[in-house]
Amino acid sequence: MKIFLNPGHGGGDPGAISQNGLKEKDITKRICDILAQKLRNVGHLVMVYQEQKSYTEVSKEENKSGADLFISVHCNSFSSSSANGVETFYYPISKNGARLAKCIQDALLKQTGLFNRGCKMRRDLHVLKATKSPAVLVETAFISNPKEEILLRDKPEIFAEGIFRGIKDYII
Ligand SMILES: [Zn+2]
């Protein structure tokens, strides 16, 4: 299977930044690189693409790639540091997108033990709307929450493992 991974943000856009200066774009890249290796090890063709100048590059690349699945990886952030948990977004009319979101959300919860914010439909996210394959956007954890920030910084492999298992469950 051809799997397109998009580490959220990149280039001049750092994404969310934690109180300690941790950048979302660096964490998402780390998670996607670990995830890509896991997927390649079991025979998938994987493309990792992070935006350089604009997020519209991502959907353009995905459209050219002929990918079977698209996964955009992000970290959540909120003004209150107590906000926490995992959530996964999909595009409203996509049945496969919804199923992929559920598989990844469930596996991530199992792997991280974090709070379940649920799978949610989002009509307004460009990377879900403009991509051709079943697409999800995963908000792994809150970079603005001190406990989750440490997890994102020190254990990116548990998020990669969660998403990896979710993809496996989706394919079966
Ligand atoms: Zn983001």
Backbone and ligand atoms as CSV (ligand in chain L), in Angstrom:
chain,resi,resn,atom,element,x,y,z
A,1,MET,N,N,0.834,-1.201,0.000
A,1,MET,CA,C,0.000,0.000,0.000
A,1,MET,C,C,0.871,1.255,0.000
A,2,LYS,N,N,0.389,2.285,-0.673
A,2,LYS,CA,C,1.144,3.542,-0.754
A,2,LYS,C,C,0.581,4.514,0.298
A,3,ILE,N,N,1.398,4.895,1.232
A,3,ILE,CA,C,0.925,5.714,2.346
A,3,ILE,C,C,1.648,7.054,2.380
A,4,PHE,N,N,0.863,8.105,2.389
A,4,PHE,CA,C,1.395,9.470,2.379
A,4,PHE,C,C,1.316,10.045,3.799
A,5,LEU,N,N,2.473,10.352,4.382
A,5,LEU,CA,C,2.496,10.935,5.728
A,5,LEU,C,C,2.868,12.415,5.641
A,6,ASN,N,N,2.122,13.210,6.360
A,6,ASN,CA,C,2.390,14.650,6.382
A,6,ASN,C,C,2.632,15.123,7.807
A,7,PRO,N,N,3.898,15.381,8.154
A,7,PRO,CA,C,4.154,16.000,9.462
A,7,PRO,C,C,3.602,17.425,9.413
A,8,GLY,N,N,2.724,17.759,10.336
A,8,GLY,CA,C,2.051,19.060,10.314
A,8,GLY,C,C,3.025,20.232,10.429
A,9,HIS,N,N,2.731,21.292,9.654
A,9,HIS,CA,C,3.517,22.543,9.639
A,9,HIS,C,C,4.895,22.303,9.019
A,10,GLY,N,N,5.778,23.282,9.133
A,10,GLY,CA,C,7.090,23.154,8.492
A,10,GLY,C,C,7.508,24.454,7.845
A,11,GLY,N,N,8.758,24.524,7.428
A,11,GLY,CA,C,9.301,25.751,6.851
A,11,GLY,C,C,9.182,26.900,7.837
A,12,GLY,N,N,8.617,28.011,7.397
A,12,GLY,CA,C,8.484,29.186,8.265
A,12,GLY,C,C,7.348,29.075,9.269
A,13,ASP,N,N,6.575,28.010,9.175
A,13,ASP,CA,C,5.446,27.816,10.094
A,13,ASP,C,C,5.786,26.739,11.123
A,14,PRO,N,N,6.123,27.144,12.346
A,14,PRO,CA,C,6.509,26.164,13.363
A,14,PRO,C,C,5.323,25.399,13.947
A,15,GLY,N,N,4.086,25.861,13.672
A,15,GLY,CA,C,2.927,25.290,14.345
A,15,GLY,C,C,2.900,25.811,15.769
A,16,ALA,N,N,2.321,25.052,16.670
A,16,ALA,CA,C,2.247,25.481,18.067
A,16,ALA,C,C,3.630,25.363,18.710
A,17,ILE,N,N,3.896,26.252,19.669
A,17,ILE,CA,C,5.176,26.208,20.382
A,17,ILE,C,C,4.884,26.088,21.878
A,18,SER,N,N,5.549,25.134,22.525
A,18,SER,CA,C,5.290,24.909,23.952
A,18,SER,C,C,5.958,26.001,24.782
A,19,GLN,N,N,5.637,26.011,26.069
A,19,GLN,CA,C,6.235,27.003,26.980
A,19,GLN,C,C,7.749,26.875,27.031
A,20,ASN,N,N,8.249,25.668,26.761
A,20,ASN,CA,C,9.698,25.447,26.785
A,20,ASN,C,C,10.347,25.584,25.413
A,21,GLY,N,N,9.567,26.067,24.446
A,21,GLY,CA,C,10.131,26.321,23.124
A,21,GLY,C,C,10.117,25.143,22.168
A,22,LEU,N,N,9.434,24.067,22.562
A,22,LEU,CA,C,9.316,22.893,21.700
A,22,LEU,C,C,8.373,23.227,20.533
A,23,LYS,N,N,8.817,22.944,19.311
A,23,LYS,CA,C,8.005,23.306,18.142
A,23,LYS,C,C,7.222,22.105,17.615
A,24,GLU,N,N,5.960,22.355,17.328
A,24,GLU,CA,C,5.103,21.301,16.782
A,24,GLU,C,C,5.703,20.687,15.517
A,25,LYS,N,N,6.240,21.517,14.624
A,25,LYS,CA,C,6.749,20.983,13.339
A,25,LYS,C,C,7.887,19.977,13.542
A,26,ASP,N,N,8.669,20.142,14.615
A,26,ASP,CA,C,9.776,19.211,14.875
A,26,ASP,C,C,9.272,17.886,15.439
A,27,ILE,N,N,8.281,17.979,16.329
A,27,ILE,CA,C,7.709,16.757,16.926
A,27,ILE,C,C,6.978,15.932,15.868
A,28,THR,N,N,6.190,16.611,15.039
A,28,THR,CA,C,5.415,15.873,14.033
A,28,THR,C,C,6.357,15.186,13.039
A,29,LYS,N,N,7.476,15.842,12.726
A,29,LYS,CA,C,8.461,15.236,11.813
A,29,LYS,C,C,9.071,13.991,12.455
A,30,ARG,N,N,9.396,14.092,13.726
A,30,ARG,CA,C,9.998,12.951,14.429
A,30,ARG,C,C,9.043,11.757,14.441
A,31,ILE,N,N,7.778,12.026,14.774
A,31,ILE,CA,C,6.781,10.942,14.826
A,31,ILE,C,C,6.632,10.311,13.437
A,32,CYS,N,N,6.547,11.144,12.403
A,32,CYS,CA,C,6.342,10.614,11.045
A,32,CYS,C,C,7.554,9.824,10.558
A,33,ASP,N,N,8.750,10.250,10.912
A,33,ASP,CA,C,9.946,9.505,10.485
A,33,ASP,C,C,9.981,8.116,11.125
A,34,ILE,N,N,9.618,8.035,12.393
A,34,ILE,CA,C,9.582,6.726,13.081
A,34,ILE,C,C,8.484,5.856,12.470
A,35,LEU,N,N,7.324,6.478,12.248
A,35,LEU,CA,C,6.181,5.769,11.667
A,35,LEU,C,C,6.508,5.264,10.258
A,36,ALA,N,N,7.178,6.090,9.473
A,36,ALA,CA,C,7.534,5.707,8.098
A,36,ALA,C,C,8.409,4.461,8.110
A,37,GLN,N,N,9.366,4.413,9.024
A,37,GLN,CA,C,10.260,3.261,9.112
A,37,GLN,C,C,9.487,1.990,9.458
A,38,LYS,N,N,8.567,2.115,10.410
A,38,LYS,CA,C,7.742,0.964,10.810
A,38,LYS,C,C,6.929,0.441,9.616
A,39,LEU,N,N,6.354,1.359,8.869
A,39,LEU,CA,C,5.521,0.966,7.720
A,39,LEU,C,C,6.361,0.356,6.613
A,40,ARG,N,N,7.549,0.924,6.385
A,40,ARG,CA,C,8.445,0.382,5.342
A,40,ARG,C,C,8.912,-1.017,5.720
A,41,ASN,N,N,9.129,-1.224,7.010
A,41,ASN,CA,C,9.585,-2.539,7.473
A,41,ASN,C,C,8.588,-3.652,7.161
A,42,VAL,N,N,7.305,-3.292,7.049
A,42,VAL,CA,C,6.320,-4.330,6.715
A,42,VAL,C,C,5.882,-4.230,5.256
A,43,GLY,N,N,6.654,-3.516,4.449
A,43,GLY,CA,C,6.468,-3.568,3.008
A,43,GLY,C,C,5.641,-2.475,2.351
A,44,HIS,N,N,5.259,-1.451,3.104
A,44,HIS,CA,C,4.493,-0.360,2.484
A,44,HIS,C,C,5.426,0.639,1.808
A,45,LEU,N,N,4.879,1.306,0.813
A,45,LEU,CA,C,5.595,2.380,0.145
A,45,LEU,C,C,5.197,3.669,0.862
A,46,VAL,N,N,6.148,4.385,1.418
A,46,VAL,CA,C,5.793,5.527,2.253
A,46,VAL,C,C,6.435,6.810,1.743
A,47,MET,N,N,5.642,7.848,1.734
A,47,MET,CA,C,6.146,9.164,1.370
A,47,MET,C,C,5.925,10.073,2.576
A,48,VAL,N,N,6.978,10.784,2.971
A,48,VAL,CA,C,6.839,11.754,4.064
A,48,VAL,C,C,7.045,13.131,3.463
A,49,TYR,N,N,6.024,13.961,3.548
A,49,TYR,CA,C,6.148,15.298,2.975
A,49,TYR,C,C,5.702,16.363,3.967
A,50,GLN,N,N,6.627,17.265,4.281
A,50,GLN,CA,C,6.322,18.385,5.187
A,50,GLN,C,C,6.397,19.679,4.386
A,51,GLU,N,N,5.457,20.562,4.611
A,51,GLU,CA,C,5.395,21.794,3.809
A,51,GLU,C,C,6.645,22.664,3.987
A,52,GLN,N,N,7.009,23.360,2.931
A,52,GLN,CA,C,8.132,24.293,2.989
A,52,GLN,C,C,7.631,25.725,3.065
A,53,LYS,N,N,6.703,26.059,2.159
A,53,LYS,CA,C,6.226,27.448,2.104
A,53,LYS,C,C,4.733,27.588,2.379
A,54,SER,N,N,3.966,26.562,1.978
A,54,SER,CA,C,2.517,26.678,2.133
A,54,SER,C,C,1.882,25.309,2.304
A,55,TYR,N,N,0.808,25.240,3.073
A,55,TYR,CA,C,0.176,23.943,3.307
A,55,TYR,C,C,-0.498,23.391,2.049
A,56,THR,N,N,-0.743,24.261,1.048
A,56,THR,CA,C,-1.379,23.755,-0.176
A,56,THR,C,C,-0.423,22.856,-0.975
A,57,GLU,N,N,0.888,22.979,-0.692
A,57,GLU,CA,C,1.859,22.080,-1.343
A,57,GLU,C,C,1.531,20.628,-1.002
A,58,VAL,N,N,1.060,20.420,0.210
A,58,VAL,CA,C,0.862,19.068,0.727
A,58,VAL,C,C,-0.187,18.322,-0.102
A,59,SER,N,N,-1.330,18.961,-0.332
A,59,SER,CA,C,-2.384,18.292,-1.102
A,59,SER,C,C,-1.952,18.121,-2.560
A,60,LYS,N,N,-1.199,19.082,-3.086
A,60,LYS,CA,C,-0.701,18.958,-4.470
A,60,LYS,C,C,0.188,17.727,-4.604
A,61,GLU,N,N,1.076,17.549,-3.643
A,61,GLU,CA,C,1.983,16.395,-3.665
A,61,GLU,C,C,1.193,15.099,-3.512
A,62,GLU,N,N,0.202,15.137,-2.638
A,62,GLU,CA,C,-0.614,13.938,-2.406
A,62,GLU,C,C,-1.364,13.555,-3.684
A,63,ASN,N,N,-1.902,14.541,-4.356
A,63,ASN,CA,C,-2.645,14.302,-5.595
A,63,ASN,C,C,-1.757,13.664,-6.654
A,64,LYS,N,N,-0.504,14.083,-6.709
A,64,LYS,CA,C,0.448,13.542,-7.689
A,64,LYS,C,C,0.893,12.121,-7.324
A,65,SER,N,N,0.865,11.822,-6.018
A,65,SER,CA,C,1.506,10.596,-5.521
A,65,SER,C,C,0.720,9.313,-5.786
A,66,GLY,N,N,-0.587,9.437,-5.969
A,66,GLY,CA,C,-1.421,8.248,-6.122
A,66,GLY,C,C,-1.490,7.425,-4.840
A,67,ALA,N,N,-1.420,8.083,-3.705
A,67,ALA,CA,C,-1.420,7.394,-2.412
A,67,ALA,C,C,-2.770,6.727,-2.133
A,68,ASP,N,N,-2.720,5.645,-1.331
A,68,ASP,CA,C,-3.940,4.949,-0.906
A,68,ASP,C,C,-4.475,5.506,0.409
A,69,LEU,N,N,-3.577,6.089,1.190
A,69,LEU,CA,C,-3.970,6.659,2.483
A,69,LEU,C,C,-3.193,7.943,2.711
A,70,PHE,N,N,-3.839,8.890,3.376
A,70,PHE,CA,C,-3.166,10.141,3.734
A,70,PHE,C,C,-3.335,10.394,5.230
A,71,ILE,N,N,-2.215,10.623,5.901
A,71,ILE,CA,C,-2.276,10.883,7.334
A,71,ILE,C,C,-1.456,12.121,7.675
A,72,SER,N,N,-2.126,13.113,8.222
A,72,SER,CA,C,-1.455,14.331,8.651
A,72,SER,C,C,-1.334,14.283,10.178
A,73,VAL,N,N,-0.117,14.488,10.666
A,73,VAL,CA,C,0.136,14.351,12.102
A,73,VAL,C,C,0.392,15.723,12.724
A,74,HIS,N,N,-0.341,16.020,13.786
A,74,HIS,CA,C,-0.216,17.314,14.466
A,74,HIS,C,C,-0.122,17.138,15.977
A,75,CYS,N,N,0.203,18.259,16.651
A,75,CYS,CA,C,0.077,18.325,18.107
A,75,CYS,C,C,-0.972,19.387,18.389
A,76,ASN,N,N,-1.785,19.154,19.378
A,76,ASN,CA,C,-2.818,20.106,19.737
A,76,ASN,C,C,-2.249,21.185,20.645
A,77,SER,N,N,-2.990,22.285,20.768
A,77,SER,CA,C,-2.560,23.371,21.646
A,77,SER,C,C,-3.769,24.187,22.063
A,78,PHE,N,N,-3.741,24.662,23.304
A,78,PHE,CA,C,-4.865,25.470,23.790
A,78,PHE,C,C,-4.346,26.474,24.814
A,79,SER,N,N,-5.093,27.559,24.996
A,79,SER,CA,C,-4.661,28.610,25.921
A,79,SER,C,C,-4.586,28.103,27.365
A,80,SER,N,N,-5.473,27.173,27.726
A,80,SER,CA,C,-5.414,26.588,29.059
A,80,SER,C,C,-4.533,25.344,29.031
A,81,SER,N,N,-3.561,25.290,29.955
A,81,SER,CA,C,-2.605,24.175,29.931
A,81,SER,C,C,-3.225,22.860,30.394
A,82,SER,N,N,-4.462,22.910,30.907
A,82,SER,CA,C,-5.084,21.666,31.375
A,82,SER,C,C,-5.742,20.871,30.245
A,83,ALA,N,N,-5.962,21.497,29.096
A,83,ALA,CA,C,-6.571,20.772,27.960
A,83,ALA,C,C,-5.685,19.590,27.602
A,84,ASN,N,N,-6.297,18.430,27.345
A,84,ASN,CA,C,-5.496,17.219,27.106
A,84,ASN,C,C,-6.220,16.212,26.231
A,85,GLY,N,N,-5.466,15.241,25.751
A,85,GLY,CA,C,-6.070,14.114,25.038
A,85,GLY,C,C,-5.791,14.059,23.548
A,86,VAL,N,N,-6.345,12.983,22.973
A,86,VAL,CA,C,-6.130,12.647,21.563
A,86,VAL,C,C,-7.415,12.891,20.785
A,87,GLU,N,N,-7.313,13.469,19.594
A,87,GLU,CA,C,-8.490,13.523,18.719
A,87,GLU,C,C,-8.072,13.354,17.266
A,88,THR,N,N,-8.985,12.812,16.471
A,88,THR,CA,C,-8.690,12.544,15.064
A,88,THR,C,C,-9.817,13.089,14.199
A,89,PHE,N,N,-9.430,13.815,13.161
A,89,PHE,CA,C,-10.406,14.446,12.267
A,89,PHE,C,C,-10.488,13.735,10.921
A,90,TYR,N,N,-11.674,13.751,10.339
A,90,TYR,CA,C,-11.867,13.212,8.987
A,90,TYR,C,C,-12.883,14.074,8.257
A,91,TYR,N,N,-12.928,13.913,6.941
A,91,TYR,CA,C,-13.831,14.718,6.126
A,91,TYR,C,C,-15.223,14.084,6.107
A,92,PRO,N,N,-16.271,14.892,6.302
A,92,PRO,CA,C,-17.635,14.378,6.496
A,92,PRO,C,C,-18.125,13.296,5.543
A,93,ILE,N,N,-17.892,13.436,4.227
A,93,ILE,CA,C,-18.518,12.447,3.333
A,93,ILE,C,C,-17.662,11.203,3.115
A,94,SER,N,N,-16.487,11.151,3.748
A,94,SER,CA,C,-15.597,10.028,3.489
A,94,SER,C,C,-15.813,8.882,4.477
A,95,LYS,N,N,-16.409,7.773,3.981
A,95,LYS,CA,C,-16.651,6.606,4.841
A,95,LYS,C,C,-15.343,5.952,5.260
A,96,ASN,N,N,-14.427,5.815,4.301
A,96,ASN,CA,C,-13.141,5.207,4.624
A,96,ASN,C,C,-12.326,6.106,5.536
A,97,GLY,N,N,-12.448,7.404,5.322
A,97,GLY,CA,C,-11.771,8.365,6.197
A,97,GLY,C,C,-12.251,8.208,7.635
A,98,ALA,N,N,-13.560,8.044,7.793
A,98,ALA,CA,C,-14.146,7.876,9.125
A,98,ALA,C,C,-13.642,6.587,9.780
A,99,ARG,N,N,-13.546,5.517,8.976
A,99,ARG,CA,C,-13.098,4.230,9.516
A,99,ARG,C,C,-11.608,4.286,9.876
A,100,LEU,N,N,-10.826,4.923,9.014
A,100,LEU,CA,C,-9.397,5.087,9.299
A,100,LEU,C,C,-9.199,5.910,10.572
A,101,ALA,N,N,-9.997,6.959,10.722
A,101,ALA,CA,C,-9.898,7.813,11.911
A,101,ALA,C,C,-10.184,6.997,13.172
A,102,LYS,N,N,-11.225,6.173,13.114
A,102,LYS,CA,C,-11.600,5.357,14.286
A,102,LYS,C,C,-10.484,4.367,14.644
A,103,CYS,N,N,-9.933,3.708,13.625
A,103,CYS,CA,C,-8.858,2.736,13.870
A,103,CYS,C,C,-7.646,3.417,14.515
A,104,ILE,N,N,-7.261,4.574,13.991
A,104,ILE,CA,C,-6.080,5.264,14.509
A,104,ILE,C,C,-6.351,5.819,15.913
A,105,GLN,N,N,-7.535,6.415,16.090
A,105,GLN,CA,C,-7.883,6.967,17.404
A,105,GLN,C,C,-7.842,5.867,18.474
A,106,ASP,N,N,-8.477,4.741,18.204
A,106,ASP,CA,C,-8.535,3.642,19.180
A,106,ASP,C,C,-7.143,3.110,19.511
A,107,ALA,N,N,-6.330,2.922,18.479
A,107,ALA,CA,C,-4.989,2.369,18.694
A,107,ALA,C,C,-4.102,3.365,19.454
A,108,LEU,N,N,-4.256,4.647,19.141
A,108,LEU,CA,C,-3.471,5.671,19.840
A,108,LEU,C,C,-3.832,5.737,21.323
A,109,LEU,N,N,-5.128,5.613,21.607
A,109,LEU,CA,C,-5.582,5.641,23.005
A,109,LEU,C,C,-4.984,4.468,23.770
A,110,LYS,N,N,-5.004,3.296,23.139
A,110,LYS,CA,C,-4.460,2.093,23.764
A,110,LYS,C,C,-2.975,2.277,24.048
A,111,GLN,N,N,-2.276,2.845,23.092
A,111,GLN,CA,C,-0.825,2.970,23.173
A,111,GLN,C,C,-0.375,4.042,24.162
A,112,THR,N,N,-1.127,5.147,24.229
A,112,THR,CA,C,-0.685,6.287,25.054
A,112,THR,C,C,-1.385,6.356,26.410
A,113,GLY,N,N,-2.570,5.790,26.523
A,113,GLY,CA,C,-3.349,5.903,27.752
A,113,GLY,C,C,-3.925,7.302,27.968
A,114,LEU,N,N,-3.883,8.130,26.940
A,114,LEU,CA,C,-4.378,9.505,27.084
A,114,LEU,C,C,-5.902,9.585,26.942
A,115,PHE,N,N,-6.450,10.727,27.294
A,115,PHE,CA,C,-7.888,10.993,27.274
A,115,PHE,C,C,-8.444,10.953,25.841
A,116,ASN,N,N,-9.642,10.392,25.710
A,116,ASN,CA,C,-10.292,10.260,24.401
A,116,ASN,C,C,-11.169,11.467,24.088
A,117,ARG,N,N,-10.710,12.331,23.182
A,117,ARG,CA,C,-11.512,13.485,22.757
A,117,ARG,C,C,-12.405,13.106,21.576
A,118,GLY,N,N,-12.189,11.918,21.036
A,118,GLY,CA,C,-13.069,11.410,19.986
A,118,GLY,C,C,-12.610,11.663,18.562
A,119,CYS,N,N,-13.363,11.052,17.633
A,119,CYS,CA,C,-13.151,11.281,16.206
A,119,CYS,C,C,-14.173,12.322,15.781
A,120,LYS,N,N,-13.745,13.291,15.002
A,120,LYS,CA,C,-14.648,14.381,14.644
A,120,LYS,C,C,-14.605,14.701,13.157
A,121,MET,N,N,-15.768,15.080,12.636
A,121,MET,CA,C,-15.847,15.504,11.243
A,121,MET,C,C,-15.386,16.949,11.150
A,122,ARG,N,N,-14.554,17.223,10.140
A,122,ARG,CA,C,-14.157,18.622,9.896
A,122,ARG,C,C,-14.211,18.893,8.407
A,123,ARG,N,N,-15.038,19.860,8.039
A,123,ARG,CA,C,-15.244,20.218,6.650
A,123,ARG,C,C,-14.221,21.265,6.193
A,124,ASP,N,N,-13.625,21.957,7.170
A,124,ASP,CA,C,-12.836,23.161,6.849
A,124,ASP,C,C,-11.326,22.920,6.730
A,125,LEU,N,N,-10.867,21.700,6.943
A,125,LEU,CA,C,-9.422,21.474,6.911
A,125,LEU,C,C,-8.958,21.158,5.485
A,126,HIS,N,N,-8.092,22.021,4.969
A,126,HIS,CA,C,-7.664,21.899,3.570
A,126,HIS,C,C,-7.108,20.515,3.247
A,127,VAL,N,N,-6.228,19.995,4.108
A,127,VAL,CA,C,-5.586,18.709,3.777
A,127,VAL,C,C,-6.575,17.539,3.747
A,128,LEU,N,N,-7.732,17.693,4.386
A,128,LEU,CA,C,-8.745,16.639,4.311
A,128,LEU,C,C,-9.617,16.822,3.070
A,129,LYS,N,N,-9.880,18.073,2.756
A,129,LYS,CA,C,-10.769,18.405,1.648
A,129,LYS,C,C,-10.090,18.185,0.295
A,130,ALA,N,N,-8.819,18.569,0.195
A,130,ALA,CA,C,-8.141,18.615,-1.115
A,130,ALA,C,C,-7.343,17.357,-1.455
A,131,THR,N,N,-7.323,16.381,-0.553
A,131,THR,CA,C,-6.598,15.150,-0.838
A,131,THR,C,C,-7.562,14.128,-1.455
A,132,LYS,N,N,-7.000,13.199,-2.245
A,132,LYS,CA,C,-7.844,12.254,-2.976
A,132,LYS,C,C,-8.106,10.963,-2.210
A,133,SER,N,N,-7.113,10.510,-1.451
A,133,SER,CA,C,-7.252,9.232,-0.757
A,133,SER,C,C,-8.004,9.429,0.565
A,134,PRO,N,N,-8.444,8.325,1.208
A,134,PRO,CA,C,-9.003,8.447,2.555
A,134,PRO,C,C,-7.997,9.196,3.423
A,135,ALA,N,N,-8.469,10.238,4.106
A,135,ALA,CA,C,-7.541,11.139,4.787
A,135,ALA,C,C,-7.958,11.390,6.226
A,136,VAL,N,N,-6.973,11.457,7.108
A,136,VAL,CA,C,-7.243,11.848,8.491
A,136,VAL,C,C,-6.182,12.834,8.961
A,137,LEU,N,N,-6.565,13.630,9.932
A,137,LEU,CA,C,-5.624,14.514,10.605
A,137,LEU,C,C,-5.656,14.141,12.088
A,138,VAL,N,N,-4.500,13.720,12.586
A,138,VAL,CA,C,-4.411,13.240,13.967
A,138,VAL,C,C,-3.825,14.324,14.854
A,139,GLU,N,N,-4.546,14.666,15.912
A,139,GLU,CA,C,-4.008,15.566,16.942
A,139,GLU,C,C,-3.520,14.653,18.061
A,140,THR,N,N,-2.215,14.381,18.060
A,140,THR,CA,C,-1.655,13.337,18.918
A,140,THR,C,C,-1.821,13.619,20.413
A,141,ALA,N,N,-1.494,14.849,20.833
A,141,ALA,CA,C,-1.567,15.226,22.246
A,141,ALA,C,C,-1.338,16.729,22.310
A,142,PHE,N,N,-1.510,17.311,23.496
A,142,PHE,CA,C,-1.381,18.769,23.629
A,142,PHE,C,C,0.045,19.177,23.997
A,143,ILE,N,N,0.655,19.935,23.108
A,143,ILE,CA,C,1.999,20.455,23.362
A,143,ILE,C,C,1.922,21.562,24.436
A,144,SER,N,N,0.718,22.088,24.650
A,144,SER,CA,C,0.509,23.147,25.657
A,144,SER,C,C,0.225,22.571,27.051
A,145,ASN,N,N,0.138,21.241,27.150
A,145,ASN,CA,C,-0.072,20.577,28.438
A,145,ASN,C,C,1.278,20.016,28.908
A,146,PRO,N,N,1.777,20.459,30.079
A,146,PRO,CA,C,3.133,20.075,30.501
A,146,PRO,C,C,3.391,18.571,30.501
A,147,LYS,N,N,2.417,17.776,30.948
A,147,LYS,CA,C,2.618,16.317,30.979
A,147,LYS,C,C,2.692,15.734,29.572
A,148,GLU,N,N,1.806,16.182,28.714
A,148,GLU,CA,C,1.772,15.655,27.344
A,148,GLU,C,C,2.959,16.175,26.532
A,149,GLU,N,N,3.423,17.376,26.862
A,149,GLU,CA,C,4.602,17.920,26.180
A,149,GLU,C,C,5.815,16.999,26.410
A,150,ILE,N,N,5.969,16.526,27.645
A,150,ILE,CA,C,7.092,15.644,27.974
A,150,ILE,C,C,6.980,14.332,27.199
A,151,LEU,N,N,5.742,13.834,27.107
A,151,LEU,CA,C,5.506,12.597,26.363
A,151,LEU,C,C,5.858,12.782,24.878
A,152,LEU,N,N,5.420,13.888,24.313
A,152,LEU,CA,C,5.707,14.178,22.901
A,152,LEU,C,C,7.207,14.338,22.674
A,153,ARG,N,N,7.870,14.956,23.627
A,153,ARG,CA,C,9.312,15.216,23.497
A,153,ARG,C,C,10.137,13.942,23.690
A,154,ASP,N,N,9.783,13.156,24.721
A,154,ASP,CA,C,10.627,12.014,25.100
A,154,ASP,C,C,10.187,10.672,24.529
A,155,LYS,N,N,8.909,10.574,24.149
A,155,LYS,CA,C,8.421,9.283,23.668
A,155,LYS,C,C,7.637,9.385,22.355
A,156,PRO,N,N,8.228,10.005,21.338
A,156,PRO,CA,C,7.502,10.106,20.059
A,156,PRO,C,C,7.169,8.723,19.493
A,157,GLU,N,N,7.945,7.700,19.892
A,157,GLU,CA,C,7.727,6.363,19.334
A,157,GLU,C,C,6.394,5.767,19.765
A,158,ILE,N,N,5.847,6.180,20.902
A,158,ILE,CA,C,4.549,5.593,21.280
A,158,ILE,C,C,3.417,6.134,20.396
A,159,PHE,N,N,3.584,7.371,19.934
A,159,PHE,CA,C,2.574,7.923,19.021
A,159,PHE,C,C,2.710,7.258,17.648
A,160,ALA,N,N,3.966,7.065,17.224
A,160,ALA,CA,C,4.205,6.385,15.945
A,160,ALA,C,C,3.645,4.969,15.991
A,161,GLU,N,N,3.859,4.278,17.092
A,161,GLU,CA,C,3.369,2.909,17.243
A,161,GLU,C,C,1.834,2.871,17.225
A,162,GLY,N,N,1.207,3.832,17.896
A,162,GLY,CA,C,-0.258,3.909,17.922
A,162,GLY,C,C,-0.826,4.090,16.519
A,163,ILE,N,N,-0.270,5.032,15.778
A,163,ILE,CA,C,-0.762,5.289,14.421
A,163,ILE,C,C,-0.486,4.069,13.537
A,164,PHE,N,N,0.672,3.470,13.717
A,164,PHE,CA,C,1.052,2.263,12.951
A,164,PHE,C,C,0.024,1.146,13.162
A,165,ARG,N,N,-0.316,0.893,14.407
A,165,ARG,CA,C,-1.298,-0.163,14.704
A,165,ARG,C,C,-2.676,0.177,14.158
A,166,GLY,N,N,-3.016,1.462,14.209
A,166,GLY,CA,C,-4.305,1.898,13.655
A,166,GLY,C,C,-4.379,1.633,12.161
A,167,ILE,N,N,-3.296,1.923,11.461
A,167,ILE,CA,C,-3.254,1.675,10.010
A,167,ILE,C,C,-3.394,0.183,9.743
A,168,LYS,N,N,-2.709,-0.630,10.542
A,168,LYS,CA,C,-2.799,-2.086,10.401
A,168,LYS,C,C,-4.242,-2.562,10.574
A,169,ASP,N,N,-4.906,-2.039,11.617
A,169,ASP,CA,C,-6.299,-2.423,11.873
A,169,ASP,C,C,-7.203,-2.008,10.713
A,170,TYR,N,N,-6.912,-0.878,10.113
A,170,TYR,CA,C,-7.720,-0.381,8.995
A,170,TYR,C,C,-7.570,-1.289,7.772
A,171,ILE,N,N,-6.365,-1.729,7.528
A,171,ILE,CA,C,-6.082,-2.525,6.334
A,171,ILE,C,C,-6.683,-3.920,6.414
A,172,ILE,N,N,-6.704,-4.511,7.597
A,172,ILE,CA,C,-7.200,-5.889,7.774
A,172,ILE,C,C,-8.685,-6.001,7.397
L,1,ZN,ZN,ZN,-0.961,21.671,13.857
